């Protein structure tokens, strides 16, 4: 029950965040490093990915959830350089207007990875497949 609630909560979080990509793109542009091509497209596509992941976490069949967990965790890892860039460049966005606020956000990112893997039973499924107890 707790794991399911955690998965639904993460799915809703991703759905909510995805809408920001479409309606508050400027906030997300603060996280796109200058070496990324087409920053507006990056923001749009990452919003589409968040929307798809949020829907998948909420509505997918149980047998798909471990794979969705790994994909969601990978997404959180892929976007981490943008969060690092925002911190090191001191870019304000999402109410993160101090180095300490941006640092707290960086520390939260590994928790999102763990949350995605835990709430989809991805860890447990991997252990089960490998024969570990």
TITORTOR-283292 format. One record per atom (N, C-alpha, C, O): residue in three letters; atom name; residue number from 1; z, y, x. Coordinates in nm, 4 decimals, m for minus. Layout:
    aa   at     i         up      north       east
   ALA   CA   NUM          Z          Y          X
...
// end
This chain:
    aa   at     i         up      north       east
   UNK    N     1     0.0000    m0.1197     0.0825
   UNK   CA     1     0.0000     0.0000     0.0000
   UNK    C     1     0.0000     0.1260     0.0868
   UNK    O     1    m0.0771     0.2190     0.0631
   UNK    N     2     0.0883     0.1274     0.1883
   UNK   CA     2     0.0960     0.2430     0.2778
   UNK    C     2    m0.0337     0.2598     0.3560
   UNK    O     2    m0.0823     0.3713     0.3748
   UNK    N     3    m0.0889     0.1470     0.4013
   UNK   CA     3    m0.2145     0.1537     0.4770
   UNK    C     3    m0.3266     0.2072     0.3890
   UNK    O     3    m0.4063     0.2897     0.4337
   UNK    N     4    m0.3336     0.1614     0.2650
   UNK   CA     4    m0.4366     0.2102     0.1728
   UNK    C     4    m0.4190     0.3586     0.1461
   UNK    O     4    m0.5169     0.4331     0.1446
   UNK    N     5    m0.2966     0.4023     0.1251
   UNK   CA     5    m0.2699     0.5448     0.1034
   UNK    C     5    m0.3101     0.6257     0.2265
   UNK    O     5    m0.3642     0.7356     0.2140
   UNK    N     6    m0.2839     0.5716     0.3446
   UNK   CA     6    m0.3231     0.6394     0.4675
   UNK    C     6    m0.4732     0.6531     0.4797
   UNK    O     6    m0.5239     0.7565     0.5233
   UNK    N     7    m0.5442     0.5484     0.4409
   UNK   CA     7    m0.6908     0.5514     0.4453
   UNK    C     7    m0.7468     0.6517     0.3461
   UNK    O     7    m0.8372     0.7284     0.3792
   UNK    N     8    m0.6937     0.6514     0.2249
   UNK   CA     8    m0.7397     0.7479     0.1241
   UNK    C     8    m0.7091     0.8911     0.1681
   UNK    O     8    m0.7908     0.9811     0.1488
   UNK    N     9    m0.5933     0.9116     0.2261
   UNK   CA     9    m0.5567     1.0455     0.2723
   UNK    C     9    m0.6516     1.0919     0.3827
   UNK    O     9    m0.6971     1.2063     0.3817
   UNK    N    10    m0.6811     1.0038     0.4770
   UNK   CA    10    m0.7758     1.0398     0.5829
   UNK    C    10    m0.9141     1.0661     0.5247
   UNK    O    10    m0.9819     1.1601     0.5661
   UNK    N    11    m0.9562     0.9840     0.4292
   UNK   CA    11    m1.0854     1.0065     0.3637
   UNK    C    11    m1.0906     1.1412     0.2948
   UNK    O    11    m1.1899     1.2131     0.3064
   UNK    N    12    m0.9850     1.1763     0.2233
   UNK   CA    12    m0.9802     1.3067     0.1555
   UNK    C    12    m0.9788     1.4214     0.2563
   UNK    O    12    m1.0419     1.5249     0.2346
   UNK    N    13    m0.9071     1.4023     0.3657
   UNK   CA    13    m0.9037     1.5026     0.4724
   UNK    C    13    m1.0451     1.5271     0.5257
   UNK    O    13    m1.0861     1.6417     0.5440
   UNK    N    14    m1.1183     1.4198     0.5504
   UNK   CA    14    m1.2550     1.4342     0.6014
   UNK    C    14    m1.3477     1.4980     0.4976
   UNK    O    14    m1.4325     1.5800     0.5326
   UNK    N    15    m1.3319     1.4609     0.3707
   UNK   CA    15    m1.4132     1.5239     0.2661
   UNK    C    15    m1.3862     1.6732     0.2589
   UNK    O    15    m1.4794     1.7533     0.2519
   UNK    N    16    m1.2585     1.7108     0.2606
   UNK   CA    16    m1.2217     1.8521     0.2561
   UNK    C    16    m1.2793     1.9262     0.3770
   UNK    O    16    m1.3358     2.0346     0.3624
   UNK    N    17    m1.2652     1.8682     0.4954
   UNK   CA    17    m1.3162     1.9315     0.6174
   UNK    C    17    m1.4684     1.9430     0.6138
   UNK    O    17    m1.5246     2.0403     0.6640
   UNK    N    18    m1.5349     1.8444     0.5550
   UNK   CA    18    m1.6814     1.8475     0.5521
   UNK    C    18    m1.7337     1.9673     0.4758
   UNK    O    18    m1.8349     2.0258     0.5145
   UNK    N    19    m1.6669     2.0050     0.3683
   UNK   CA    19    m1.7134     2.1190     0.2895
   UNK    C    19    m1.7057     2.2484     0.3689
   UNK    O    19    m1.7858     2.3394     0.3476
   UNK    N    20    m1.6107     2.2570     0.4594
   UNK   CA    20    m1.6016     2.3743     0.5452
   UNK    C    20    m1.7250     2.3927     0.6322
   UNK    O    20    m1.7639     2.5056     0.6620
   UNK    N    21    m1.7862     2.2830     0.6729
   UNK   CA    21    m1.9063     2.2910     0.7549
   UNK    C    21    m2.0187     2.3604     0.6794
   UNK    O    21    m2.1030     2.4266     0.7400
   UNK    N    22    m2.0202     2.3459     0.5488
   UNK   CA    22    m2.1273     2.4024     0.4677
   UNK    C    22    m2.0954     2.5434     0.4179
   UNK    O    22    m2.1860     2.6242     0.3977
   UNK    N    23    m1.9665     2.5728     0.3981
   UNK   CA    23    m1.9285     2.7004     0.3375
   UNK    C    23    m1.8563     2.7957     0.4321
   UNK    O    23    m1.8451     2.9146     0.4020
   UNK    N    24    m1.8074     2.7470     0.5450
   UNK   CA    24    m1.7389     2.8308     0.6442
   UNK    C    24    m1.7870     2.7919     0.7839
   UNK    O    24    m1.7066     2.7663     0.8736
   UNK    N    25    m1.9157     2.7879     0.8005
   UNK   CA    25    m1.9739     2.7385     0.9257
   UNK    C    25    m1.9291     2.8195     1.0463
   UNK    O    25    m1.9210     2.7651     1.1564
   UNK    N    26    m1.8996     2.9482     1.0289
   UNK   CA    26    m1.8586     3.0316     1.1420
   UNK    C    26    m1.7332     2.9775     1.2099
   UNK    O    26    m1.7206     2.9840     1.3322
   UNK    N    27    m1.6411     2.9245     1.1306
   UNK   CA    27    m1.5189     2.8674     1.1883
   UNK    C    27    m1.5538     2.7492     1.2786
   UNK    O    27    m1.4961     2.7336     1.3862
   UNK    N    28    m1.6461     2.6680     1.2354
   UNK   CA    28    m1.6847     2.5495     1.3121
   UNK    C    28    m1.7697     2.5864     1.4330
   UNK    O    28    m1.7667     2.5165     1.5342
   UNK    N    29    m1.8451     2.6950     1.4238
   UNK   CA    29    m1.9253     2.7390     1.5379
   UNK    C    29    m1.8382     2.7748     1.6579
   UNK    O    29    m1.8836     2.7673     1.7721
   UNK    N    30    m1.7131     2.8137     1.6327
   UNK   CA    30    m1.6211     2.8474     1.7417
   UNK    C    30    m1.5906     2.7256     1.8282
   UNK    O    30    m1.5416     2.7404     1.9402
   UNK    N    31    m1.6183     2.6070     1.7787
   UNK   CA    31    m1.5905     2.4846     1.8532
   UNK    C    31    m1.7128     2.4279     1.9236
   UNK    O    31    m1.7007     2.3329     2.0009
   UNK    N    32    m1.8281     2.4835     1.8986
   UNK   CA    32    m1.9500     2.4293     1.9580
   UNK    C    32    m1.9700     2.4943     2.0951
   UNK    O    32    m1.9898     2.6155     2.1043
   UNK    N    33    m1.9647     2.4136     2.2015
   UNK   CA    33    m1.9838     2.4691     2.3361
   UNK    C    33    m2.1237     2.5286     2.3520
   UNK    O    33    m2.2173     2.4859     2.2844
   UNK    N    34    m2.1383     2.6258     2.4400
   UNK   CA    34    m2.2683     2.6925     2.4552
   UNK    C    34    m2.3780     2.6017     2.5098
   UNK    O    34    m2.4961     2.6324     2.4932
   UNK    N    35    m2.3426     2.4919     2.5738
   UNK   CA    35    m2.4439     2.4017     2.6277
   UNK    C    35    m2.5042     2.3109     2.5207
   UNK    O    35    m2.6015     2.2402     2.5469
   UNK    N    36    m2.4463     2.3124     2.3993
   UNK   CA    36    m2.5024     2.2319     2.2900
   UNK    C    36    m2.6245     2.3029     2.2320
   UNK    O    36    m2.6176     2.4220     2.2018
   UNK    N    37    m2.7346     2.2324     2.2163
   UNK   CA    37    m2.8511     2.2950     2.1529
   UNK    C    37    m2.8299     2.3068     2.0013
   UNK    O    37    m2.7593     2.2258     1.9412
   UNK    N    38    m2.8902     2.4059     1.9422
   UNK   CA    38    m2.8898     2.4257     1.7968
   UNK    C    38    m2.7492     2.4154     1.7369
   UNK    O    38    m2.7225     2.3237     1.6592
   UNK    N    39    m2.6585     2.5083     1.7716
   UNK   CA    39    m2.5199     2.4974     1.7252
   UNK    C    39    m2.5051     2.4927     1.5729
   UNK    O    39    m2.4174     2.4231     1.5217
   UNK    N    40    m2.5895     2.5657     1.5006
   UNK   CA    40    m2.5809     2.5614     1.3542
   UNK    C    40    m2.6141     2.4210     1.3021
   UNK    O    40    m2.5518     2.3727     1.2075
   UNK    N    41    m2.7120     2.3571     1.3643
   UNK   CA    41    m2.7485     2.2216     1.3250
   UNK    C    41    m2.6360     2.1234     1.3592
   UNK    O    41    m2.6089     2.0308     1.2827
   UNK    N    42    m2.5715     2.1434     1.4726
   UNK   CA    42    m2.4584     2.0585     1.5118
   UNK    C    42    m2.3482     2.0674     1.4065
   UNK    O    42    m2.2911     1.9659     1.3666
   UNK    N    43    m2.3188     2.1892     1.3621
   UNK   CA    43    m2.2160     2.2084     1.2594
   UNK    C    43    m2.2565     2.1403     1.1293
   UNK    O    43    m2.1751     2.0725     1.0667
   UNK    N    44    m2.3805     2.1579     1.0889
   UNK   CA    44    m2.4293     2.0967     0.9653
   UNK    C    44    m2.4248     1.9437     0.9738
   UNK    O    44    m2.3756     1.8777     0.8823
   UNK    N    45    m2.4756     1.8885     1.0822
   UNK   CA    45    m2.4792     1.7421     1.0958
   UNK    C    45    m2.3391     1.6819     1.1057
   UNK    O    45    m2.3134     1.5748     1.0507
   UNK    N    46    m2.2489     1.7504     1.1758
   UNK   CA    46    m2.1125     1.6969     1.1829
   UNK    C    46    m2.0454     1.7041     1.0459
   UNK    O    46    m1.9608     1.6206     1.0141
   UNK    N    47    m2.0822     1.8024     0.9652
   UNK   CA    47    m2.0320     1.8073     0.8278
   UNK    C    47    m2.0844     1.6925     0.7440
   UNK    O    47    m2.0110     1.6354     0.6634
   UNK    N    48    m2.2100     1.6587     0.7626
   UNK   CA    48    m2.2688     1.5455     0.6909
   UNK    C    48    m2.1993     1.4155     0.7327
   UNK    O    48    m2.1711     1.3297     0.6491
   UNK    N    49    m2.1721     1.4019     0.8629
   UNK   CA    49    m2.1031     1.2820     0.9117
   UNK    C    49    m1.9621     1.2749     0.8526
   UNK    O    49    m1.9192     1.1684     0.8081
   UNK    N    50    m1.8902     1.3865     0.8518
   UNK   CA    50    m1.7555     1.3871     0.7933
   UNK    C    50    m1.7590     1.3511     0.6454
   UNK    O    50    m1.6728     1.2775     0.5975
   UNK    N    51    m1.8570     1.4018     0.5733
   UNK   CA    51    m1.8726     1.3694     0.4318
   UNK    C    51    m1.8953     1.2193     0.4145
   UNK    O    51    m1.8309     1.1553     0.3314
   UNK    N    52    m1.9867     1.1640     0.4931
   UNK   CA    52    m2.0172     1.0206     0.4835
   UNK    C    52    m1.8956     0.9361     0.5203
   UNK    O    52    m1.8665     0.8374     0.4528
   UNK    N    53    m1.8244     0.9735     0.6263
   UNK   CA    53    m1.7070     0.8961     0.6669
   UNK    C    53    m1.5963     0.9044     0.5622
   UNK    O    53    m1.5309     0.8046     0.5319
   UNK    N    54    m1.5758     1.0236     0.5074
   UNK   CA    54    m1.4736     1.0381     0.4033
   UNK    C    54    m1.5036     0.9510     0.2827
   UNK    O    54    m1.4148     0.8831     0.2310
   UNK    N    55    m1.6278     0.9527     0.2380
   UNK   CA    55    m1.6675     0.8691     0.1245
   UNK    C    55    m1.6552     0.7206     0.1590
   UNK    O    55    m1.6109     0.6404     0.0767
   UNK    N    56    m1.6943     0.6851     0.2805
   UNK   CA    56    m1.6858     0.5449     0.3226
   UNK    C    56    m1.5409     0.4970     0.3269
   UNK    O    56    m1.5115     0.3849     0.2855
   UNK    N    57    m1.4511     0.5804     0.3764
   UNK   CA    57    m1.3100     0.5409     0.3830
   UNK    C    57    m1.2514     0.5183     0.2438
   UNK    O    57    m1.1635     0.4338     0.2263
   UNK    N    58    m1.2989     0.5923     0.1467
   UNK   CA    58    m1.2435     0.5828     0.0117
   UNK    C    58    m1.3105     0.4729    m0.0712
   UNK    O    58    m1.2433     0.4026    m0.1467
   UNK    N    59    m1.4414     0.4581    m0.0575
   UNK   CA    59    m1.5148     0.3731    m0.1520
   UNK    C    59    m1.5737     0.2435    m0.0954
   UNK    O    59    m1.6268     0.1634    m0.1724
   UNK    N    60    m1.5666     0.2203     0.0330
   UNK   CA    60    m1.6314     0.1012     0.0900
   UNK    C    60    m1.5564    m0.0268     0.0560
   UNK    O    60    m1.4353    m0.0256     0.0337
   UNK    N    61    m1.6305    m0.1375     0.0526
   UNK   CA    61    m1.5646    m0.2672     0.0344
   UNK    C    61    m1.4706    m0.2957     0.1516
   UNK    O    61    m1.4919    m0.2503     0.2640
   UNK    N    62    m1.3677    m0.3713     0.1217
   UNK   CA    62    m1.2634    m0.4023     0.2203
   UNK    C    62    m1.3201    m0.4624     0.3492
   UNK    O    62    m1.2724    m0.4313     0.4583
   UNK    N    63    m1.4207    m0.5475     0.3369
   UNK   CA    63    m1.4733    m0.6155     0.4554
   UNK    C    63    m1.5416    m0.5194     0.5533
   UNK    O    63    m1.5551    m0.5519     0.6713
   UNK    N    64    m1.5842    m0.4036     0.5071
   UNK   CA    64    m1.6500    m0.3053     0.5938
   UNK    C    64    m1.5507    m0.2111     0.6627
   UNK    O    64    m1.5854    m0.1446     0.7603
   UNK    N    65    m1.4288    m0.2057     0.6123
   UNK   CA    65    m1.3340    m0.1045     0.6594
   UNK    C    65    m1.3054    m0.1072     0.8092
   UNK    O    65    m1.3000    m0.0006     0.8704
   UNK    N    66    m1.2868    m0.2241     0.8714
   UNK   CA    66    m1.2626    m0.2195     1.0163
   UNK    C    66    m1.3758    m0.1517     1.0939
   UNK    O    66    m1.3500    m0.0738     1.1857
   UNK    N    67    m1.5001    m0.1808     1.0577
   UNK   CA    67    m1.6128    m0.1148     1.1252
   UNK    C    67    m1.6143     0.0346     1.0979
   UNK    O    67    m1.6423     0.1143     1.1874
   UNK    N    68    m1.5845     0.0723     0.9757
   UNK   CA    68    m1.5782     0.2149     0.9418
   UNK    C    68    m1.4657     0.2818     1.0211
   UNK    O    68    m1.4784     0.3969     1.0629
   UNK    N    69    m1.3575     0.2103     1.0411
   UNK   CA    69    m1.2485     0.2636     1.1224
   UNK    C    69    m1.2920     0.2921     1.2645
   UNK    O    69    m1.2605     0.3977     1.3194
   UNK    N    70    m1.3648     0.1982     1.3250
   UNK   CA    70    m1.4126     0.2190     1.4619
   UNK    C    70    m1.5101     0.3365     1.4686
   UNK    O    70    m1.5056     0.4153     1.5631
   UNK    N    71    m1.5978     0.3489     1.3695
   UNK   CA    71    m1.6940     0.4599     1.3680
   UNK    C    71    m1.6199     0.5934     1.3497
   UNK    O    71    m1.6534     0.6928     1.4142
   UNK    N    72    m1.5211     0.5946     1.2629
   UNK   CA    72    m1.4432     0.7170     1.2407
   UNK    C    72    m1.3675     0.7552     1.3681
   UNK    O    72    m1.3646     0.8724     1.4056
   UNK    N    73    m1.3068     0.6579     1.4338
   UNK   CA    73    m1.2366     0.6849     1.5596
   UNK    C    73    m1.3336     0.7391     1.6644
   UNK    O    73    m1.3011     0.8332     1.7368
   UNK    N    74    m1.4518     0.6800     1.6723
   UNK   CA    74    m1.5524     0.7271     1.7680
   UNK    C    74    m1.5929     0.8709     1.7363
   UNK    O    74    m1.6122     0.9514     1.8274
   UNK    N    75    m1.6059     0.9034     1.6086
   UNK   CA    75    m1.6398     1.0407     1.5701
   UNK    C    75    m1.5329     1.1381     1.6196
   UNK    O    75    m1.5657     1.2435     1.6741
   UNK    N    76    m1.4060     1.1036     1.6013
   UNK   CA    76    m1.2986     1.1914     1.6480
   UNK    C    76    m1.3017     1.2076     1.8000
   UNK    O    76    m1.2673     1.3139     1.8517
   UNK    N    77    m1.3422     1.1047     1.8704
   UNK   CA    77    m1.3539     1.1142     2.0167
   UNK    C    77    m1.4743     1.1992     2.0556
   UNK    O    77    m1.4668     1.2784     2.1495
   UNK    N    78    m1.5841     1.1832     1.9845
   UNK   CA    78    m1.7066     1.2582     2.0145
   UNK    C    78    m1.6868     1.4083     1.9955
   UNK    O    78    m1.7412     1.4874     2.0725
   UNK    N    79    m1.6104     1.4486     1.8949
   UNK   CA    79    m1.5928     1.5919     1.8704
   UNK    C    79    m1.4828     1.6533     1.9575
   UNK    O    79    m1.4657     1.7752     1.9585
   UNK    N    80    m1.4093     1.5708     2.0294
   UNK   CA    80    m1.2986     1.6208     2.1115
   UNK    C    80    m1.3421     1.7241     2.2157
   UNK    O    80    m1.2690     1.8211     2.2359
   UNK    N    81    m1.4569     1.7091     2.2832
   UNK   CA    81    m1.4973     1.8136     2.3788
   UNK    C    81    m1.5094     1.9525     2.3155
   UNK    O    81    m1.4823     2.0532     2.3809
   UNK    N    82    m1.5497     1.9577     2.1894
   UNK   CA    82    m1.5548     2.0877     2.1205
   UNK    C    82    m1.4164     2.1469     2.1038
   UNK    O    82    m1.3985     2.2679     2.1172
   UNK    N    83    m1.3183     2.0628     2.0748
   UNK   CA    83    m1.1805     2.1109     2.0631
   UNK    C    83    m1.1276     2.1564     2.1988
   UNK    O    83    m1.0560     2.2561     2.2080
   UNK    N    84    m1.1630     2.0828     2.3041
   UNK   CA    84    m1.1246     2.1240     2.4399
   UNK    C    84    m1.1863     2.2590     2.4742
   UNK    O    84    m1.1190     2.3477     2.5266
   UNK    N    85    m1.3132     2.2733     2.4445
   UNK   CA    85    m1.3836     2.3983     2.4739
   UNK    C    85    m1.3173     2.5144     2.4001
   UNK    O    85    m1.2981     2.6216     2.4577
   UNK    N    86    m1.2823     2.4938     2.2736
   UNK   CA    86    m1.2161     2.5990     2.1965
   UNK    C    86    m1.0844     2.6384     2.2633
   UNK    O    86    m1.0504     2.7565     2.2699
   UNK    N    87    m1.0110     2.5394     2.3123
   UNK   CA    87    m0.8832     2.5675     2.3790
   UNK    C    87    m0.9046     2.6432     2.5098
   UNK    O    87    m0.8434     2.7477     2.5319
   UNK    N    88    m0.9909     2.5908     2.5964
   UNK   CA    88    m1.0091     2.6527     2.7286
   UNK    C    88    m1.0731     2.7907     2.7208
   UNK    O    88    m1.0467     2.8764     2.8052
   UNK    N    89    m1.1563     2.8124     2.6209
   UNK   CA    89    m1.2205     2.9432     2.6044
   UNK    C    89    m1.1369     3.0400     2.5201
   UNK    O    89    m1.1695     3.1583     2.5105
   UNK    N    90    m1.0306     2.9902     2.4601
   UNK   CA    90    m0.9450     3.0750     2.3781
   UNK    C    90    m1.0136     3.1260     2.2527
   UNK    O    90    m0.9878     3.2380     2.2086
   UNK    N    91    m1.1012     3.0442     2.1948
   UNK   CA    91    m1.1744     3.0840     2.0739
   UNK    C    91    m1.0864     3.0650     1.9507
   UNK    O    91    m1.0304     2.9574     1.9298
   UNK    N    92    m1.0749     3.1684     1.8705
   UNK   CA    92    m0.9970     3.1625     1.7470
   UNK    C    92    m1.0815     3.1045     1.6343
   UNK    O    92    m1.1969     3.1430     1.6156
   UNK    N    93    m1.0236     3.0130     1.5605
   UNK   CA    93    m1.0868     2.9572     1.4406
   UNK    C    93    m0.9824     2.8728     1.3692
   UNK    O    93    m0.8917     2.8188     1.4324
   UNK    N    94    m0.9948     2.8617     1.2405
   UNK   CA    94    m0.9051     2.7805     1.1576
   UNK    C    94    m0.7605     2.8269     1.1670
   UNK    O    94    m0.6691     2.7464     1.1488
   UNK    N    95    m0.7380     2.9538     1.1946
   UNK   CA    95    m0.6017     3.0038     1.2095
   UNK    C    95    m0.5397     2.9703     1.3435
   UNK    O    95    m0.4231     3.0014     1.3676
   UNK    N    96    m0.6159     2.9075     1.4304
   UNK   CA    96    m0.5667     2.8756     1.5647
   UNK    C    96    m0.5939     2.9971     1.6531
   UNK    O    96    m0.6989     3.0076     1.7166
   UNK    N    97    m0.4974     3.0879     1.6557
   UNK   CA    97    m0.5182     3.2145     1.7243
   UNK    C    97    m0.4284     3.2319     1.8472
   UNK    O    97    m0.4055     3.3435     1.8939
   UNK    N    98    m0.3786     3.1205     1.8979
   UNK   CA    98    m0.2997     3.1253     2.0212
   UNK    C    98    m0.3251     2.9975     2.1007
   UNK    O    98    m0.3668     2.8954     2.0460
   UNK    N    99    m0.2990     3.0057     2.2297
   UNK   CA    99    m0.3170     2.8867     2.3128
   UNK    C    99    m0.2262     2.7732     2.2679
   UNK    O    99    m0.2667     2.6569     2.2692
   UNK    N   100    m0.1046     2.8060     2.2285
   UNK   CA   100    m0.0125     2.6996     2.1874
   UNK    C   100    m0.0609     2.6322     2.0590
   UNK    O   100    m0.0481     2.5105     2.0457
   UNK    N   101    m0.1159     2.7078     1.9650
   UNK   CA   101    m0.1684     2.6477     1.8414
   UNK    C   101    m0.2883     2.5586     1.8718
   UNK    O   101    m0.3023     2.4502     1.8152
   UNK    N   102    m0.3749     2.6054     1.9621
   UNK   CA   102    m0.4913     2.5241     1.9986
   UNK    C   102    m0.4487     2.3986     2.0753
   UNK    O   102    m0.5117     2.2938     2.0614
   UNK    N   103    m0.3439     2.4080     2.1551
   UNK   CA   103    m0.2938     2.2921     2.2290
   UNK    C   103    m0.2354     2.1875     2.1344
   UNK    O   103    m0.2580     2.0679     2.1524
   UNK    N   104    m0.1611     2.2319     2.0343
   UNK   CA   104    m0.1063     2.1388     1.9354
   UNK    C   104    m0.2200     2.0631     1.8676
   UNK    O   104    m0.2092     1.9431     1.8422
   UNK    N   105    m0.3282     2.1336     1.8386
   UNK   CA   105    m0.4427     2.0671     1.7767
   UNK    C   105    m0.4997     1.9597     1.8683
   UNK    O   105    m0.5367     1.8517     1.8223
   UNK    N   106    m0.5069     1.9892     1.9985
   UNK   CA   106    m0.5562     1.8893     2.0932
   UNK    C   106    m0.4682     1.7651     2.0927
   UNK    O   106    m0.5178     1.6527     2.0998
   UNK    N   107    m0.3384     1.7859     2.0843
   UNK   CA   107    m0.2453     1.6734     2.0843
   UNK    C   107    m0.2564     1.5906     1.9561
   UNK    O   107    m0.2240     1.4718     1.9555
   UNK    N   108    m0.3020     1.6536     1.8481
   UNK   CA   108    m0.3170     1.5836     1.7207
   UNK    C   108    m0.4395     1.4918     1.7196
   UNK    O   108    m0.4437     1.3952     1.6435
   UNK    N   109    m0.5387     1.5214     1.8031
   UNK   CA   109    m0.6644     1.4448     1.8011
   UNK    C   109    m0.6444     1.2952     1.8277
   UNK    O   109    m0.7030     1.2139     1.7563
   UNK    N   110    m0.5643     1.2554     1.9270
   UNK   CA   110    m0.5423     1.1108     1.9450
   UNK    C   110    m0.4762     1.0465     1.8232
   UNK    O   110    m0.5001     0.9292     1.7946
   UNK    N   111    m0.3943     1.1215     1.7522
   UNK   CA   111    m0.3328     1.0677     1.6309
   UNK    C   111    m0.4376     1.0387     1.5237
   UNK    O   111    m0.4244     0.9422     1.4484
   UNK    N   112    m0.5413     1.1218     1.5166
   UNK   CA   112    m0.6492     1.0957     1.4215
   UNK    C   112    m0.7222     0.9664     1.4562
   UNK    O   112    m0.7588     0.8898     1.3671
   UNK    N   113    m0.7432     0.9422     1.5846
   UNK   CA   113    m0.8082     0.8182     1.6277
   UNK    C   113    m0.7230     0.6982     1.5866
   UNK    O   113    m0.7739     0.6015     1.5299
   UNK    N   114    m0.5940     0.7051     1.6154
   UNK   CA   114    m0.5027     0.5965     1.5798
   UNK    C   114    m0.4966     0.5791     1.4285
   UNK    O   114    m0.4966     0.4663     1.3792
   UNK    N   115    m0.4913     0.6884     1.3552
   UNK   CA   115    m0.4859     0.6847     1.2088
   UNK    C   115    m0.6089     0.6124     1.1532
   UNK    O   115    m0.5972     0.5287     1.0636
   UNK    N   116    m0.7269     0.6453     1.2069
   UNK   CA   116    m0.8504     0.5813     1.1589
   UNK    C   116    m0.8464     0.4309     1.1835
   UNK    O   116    m0.8864     0.3526     1.0974
   UNK    N   117    m0.7987     0.3908     1.3000
   UNK   CA   117    m0.7952     0.2483     1.3330
   UNK    C   117    m0.6863     0.1743     1.2561
   UNK    O   117    m0.7070     0.0609     1.2129
   UNK    N   118    m0.5717     0.2371     1.2390
   UNK   CA   118    m0.4609     0.1748     1.1654
   UNK    C   118    m0.4940     0.1606     1.0167
   UNK    O   118    m0.4753     0.0540     0.9581
   UNK    N   119    m0.5438     0.2700     0.9558
   UNK   CA   119    m0.5621     0.2710     0.8105
   UNK    C   119    m0.6781     0.1837     0.7628
   UNK    O   119    m0.6917     0.1578     0.6433
   UNK    N   120    m0.7605     0.1392     0.8552
   UNK   CA   120    m0.8711     0.0496     0.8199
   UNK    C   120    m0.8475    m0.0919     0.8722
   UNK    O   120    m0.9336    m0.1790     0.8594
   UNK    N   121    m0.7320    m0.1134     0.9301
   UNK   CA   121    m0.6939    m0.2417     0.9895
   UNK    C   121    m0.7889    m0.2847     1.1013
   UNK    O   121    m0.8063    m0.4039     1.1268
   UNK    N   122    m0.8494    m0.1876     1.1669
   UNK   CA   122    m0.9434    m0.2188     1.2748
   UNK    C   122    m0.8731    m0.2875     1.3914
   UNK    O   122    m0.9267    m0.3825     1.4484
   UNK    N   123    m0.7533    m0.2404     1.4277
   UNK   CA   123    m0.6772    m0.3053     1.5354
   UNK    C   123    m0.6440    m0.4492     1.4993
   UNK    O   123    m0.6657    m0.5410     1.5784
   UNK    N   124    m0.5910    m0.4676     1.3782
   UNK   CA   124    m0.5497    m0.6012     1.3347
   UNK    C   124    m0.6687    m0.6967     1.3303
   UNK    O   124    m0.6563    m0.8129     1.3690
   UNK    N   125    m0.7821    m0.6494     1.2843
   UNK   CA   125    m0.9011    m0.7327     1.2763
   UNK    C   125    m0.9508    m0.7702     1.4159
   UNK    O   125    m0.9954    m0.8829     1.4376
   UNK    N   126    m0.9436    m0.6772     1.5098
   UNK   CA   126    m0.9850    m0.7059     1.6469
   UNK    C   126    m0.8934    m0.8108     1.7083
   UNK    O   126    m0.9408    m0.9046     1.7724
   UNK    N   127    m0.7633    m0.7959     1.6894
   UNK   CA   127    m0.6682    m0.8947     1.7416
   UNK    C   127    m0.6935    m1.0328     1.6795
   UNK    O   127    m0.6891    m1.1348     1.7483
   UNK    N   128    m0.7196    m1.0339     1.5510
   UNK   CA   128    m0.7442    m1.1601     1.4799
   UNK    C   128    m0.8703    m1.2284     1.5338
   UNK    O   128    m0.8717    m1.3497     1.5547
   UNK    N   129    m0.9751    m1.1501     1.5558
   UNK   CA   129    m1.1015    m1.2060     1.6066
   UNK    C   129    m1.0863    m1.2576     1.7487
   UNK    O   129    m1.1498    m1.3561     1.7866
   UNK    N   130    m1.0019    m1.1910     1.8278
   UNK   CA   130    m0.9856    m1.2318     1.9677
   UNK    C   130    m0.8865    m1.3469     1.9826
   UNK    O   130    m0.8722    m1.4027     2.0913
   UNK    N   131    m0.8184    m1.3825     1.8746
   UNK   CA   131    m0.7234    m1.4928     1.8779
   UNK    C   131    m0.5867    m1.4511     1.9268
   UNK    O   131    m0.5000    m1.5366     1.9452
   UNK    N   132    m0.5642    m1.3220     1.9487
   UNK   CA   132    m0.4324    m1.2744     1.9919
   UNK    C   132    m0.3359    m1.2779     1.8760
   UNK    O   132    m0.3757    m1.2686     1.7599
   UNK    N   133    m0.2067    m1.2916     1.9088
   UNK   CA   133    m0.1063    m1.2970     1.8025
   UNK    C   133    m0.0232    m1.1749     1.8002
   UNK    O   133     0.0664    m1.1628     1.7166
// end
